[in-house]
Amino acid sequence: MNKYSVHIHGWLLLLPAAALLALFTHFPAVATLYHSFFSNPRKGREAAWVGLENYRVMIDDPVFWQSFANNLWFALGTIPLSIALALLMAVWVNGRIAGKAFLRIAFFTPTVLPMIAVANIWLFFYTPQYGLLEQLTSLAGLPSHNWLGSRDTALACLVVVTIWKEAGFFMIFYLAALQGMSPNLAEAAAIEGAGRWYFFRRVTFPLLMPTTLFVLVNAVINSFRLVDHIVVMTRGGPDNVTSLLLYYIYDVGFKFWDLAYASALTMVLLALLGLLAIGQFVFLDKRTHYQ
């Protein structure tokens, strides 16, 4: 087999995956960018070229800026806490403890539950007067509170649900990375008299940086693509305090049928996620150590 046959064989193996990627990722992105420069088509009126008009409307849209700010706060609340909790759980169940197989299953179970089922479970927990959280707070003598109906607590409630749902998923990656480390490192550190915290800070955590980078990218993407929980639990309320960017895009596109403006919003979200991903790789590259 000559080198040309090898190249042709390789491209043929790559072709199905490349075709699916182009059909369901690249083409929709290009089509969305194209439609963002047109007006919204109506019955009896075709879409017309409007240039950057949709983006100008976005600048003057207060709901967009509120959704953007909500999403930033949501990301700041979910990303560090879910990653830290995942790492803590992975280190715990990787040690020599009784019942660690049960703990692993318990930590991972929220991940395999459907998003809608999770939202309904937590909707029951947050129900005023009758929910589980209300029952616990009443035992402590605290007054009843509408957790999802209050501007002060609605977004925080979504943050708690997201952390509970994602920490077990991220734990699996950390657990796999911990189990892939050589036990000789811990033995050498013990011989040298290094404590467990010093060994974790100087050896374990630096070696986990490739996994942390992967988990961080996924956590950032997940924090900007939440829709299911919002639809079931709050529908963006109260007063748009839980409206995140992707939910606002869903609202504009499928409730108000303004597909052109939804396309512009989608391009802003894609650009934001792209910049965040590039920034993570650039700033964390020097801190990432590969075995």
Secondary structure as the mmCIF struct_conf table of DSSP 4:
data_model
#
loop_
_struct_conf.conf_type_id
_struct_conf.id
_struct_conf.beg_label_comp_id
_struct_conf.beg_label_asym_id
_struct_conf.beg_label_seq_id
_struct_conf.end_label_comp_id
_struct_conf.end_label_asym_id
_struct_conf.end_label_seq_id
HELX_RH_AL_P HELX_RH_AL_P1 LYS A 3 LEU A 21
HELX_RH_PI_P HELX_RH_PI_P1 ALA A 22 HIS A 26
HELX_RH_AL_P HELX_RH_AL_P2 PHE A 27 HIS A 35
TURN_TY1_P TURN_TY1_P1 SER A 36 PHE A 37
STRN STRN1 PHE A 38 PHE A 38
HELX_LH_PP_P HELX_LH_PP_P1 SER A 39 PRO A 41
STRN STRN2 ARG A 42 ARG A 42
TURN_TY1_P TURN_TY1_P2 LYS A 43 GLY A 44
STRN STRN3 ARG A 45 ARG A 45
STRN STRN4 TRP A 49 TRP A 49
TURN_TY1_P TURN_TY1_P3 GLY A 51 LEU A 52
HELX_RH_AL_P HELX_RH_AL_P3 GLU A 53 ILE A 59
TURN_TY1_P TURN_TY1_P4 ASP A 60 ASP A 60
HELX_RH_AL_P HELX_RH_AL_P4 PRO A 62 ASN A 94
BEND BEND1 GLY A 95 ARG A 96
TURN_TY1_P TURN_TY1_P5 ALA A 98 GLY A 99
HELX_RH_AL_P HELX_RH_AL_P5 LYS A 100 VAL A 112
BEND BEND2 LEU A 113 LEU A 113
HELX_RH_AL_P HELX_RH_AL_P6 MET A 115 PHE A 125
TURN_TY1_P TURN_TY1_P6 TYR A 126 TYR A 126
TURN_TY1_P TURN_TY1_P7 PRO A 128 TYR A 130
BEND BEND3 GLY A 131 GLY A 131
HELX_RH_AL_P HELX_RH_AL_P7 LEU A 132 LEU A 139
TURN_TY1_P TURN_TY1_P8 ALA A 140 GLY A 141
HELX_LH_PP_P HELX_LH_PP_P2 LEU A 142 SER A 144
TURN_TY1_P TURN_TY1_P9 TRP A 147 GLY A 149
TURN_TY1_P TURN_TY1_P10 ARG A 151 THR A 153
HELX_RH_AL_P HELX_RH_AL_P8 ALA A 154 GLN A 179
TURN_TY1_P TURN_TY1_P11 GLY A 180 GLY A 180
BEND BEND4 MET A 181 MET A 181
HELX_RH_AL_P HELX_RH_AL_P9 PRO A 183 ILE A 191
TURN_TY1_P TURN_TY1_P12 GLU A 192 GLY A 193
HELX_RH_AL_P HELX_RH_AL_P10 ARG A 196 PHE A 199
HELX_RH_PI_P HELX_RH_PI_P2 PHE A 200 THR A 204
HELX_RH_AL_P HELX_RH_AL_P11 PHE A 205 LEU A 207
TURN_TY1_P TURN_TY1_P13 LEU A 208 LEU A 208
HELX_RH_AL_P HELX_RH_AL_P12 MET A 209 SER A 223
TURN_TY1_P TURN_TY1_P14 PHE A 224 PHE A 224
HELX_RH_AL_P HELX_RH_AL_P13 ASP A 228 MET A 233
TURN_TY1_P TURN_TY1_P15 THR A 234 GLY A 236
BEND BEND5 PRO A 238 PRO A 238
TURN_TY1_P TURN_TY1_P16 ASP A 239 THR A 242
HELX_RH_AL_P HELX_RH_AL_P14 LEU A 245 PHE A 254
TURN_TY1_P TURN_TY1_P17 LYS A 255 LYS A 255
BEND BEND6 PHE A 256 PHE A 256
HELX_RH_AL_P HELX_RH_AL_P15 LEU A 259 LEU A 284
HELX_RH_3T_P HELX_RH_3T_P1 ASP A 285 ARG A 287
#
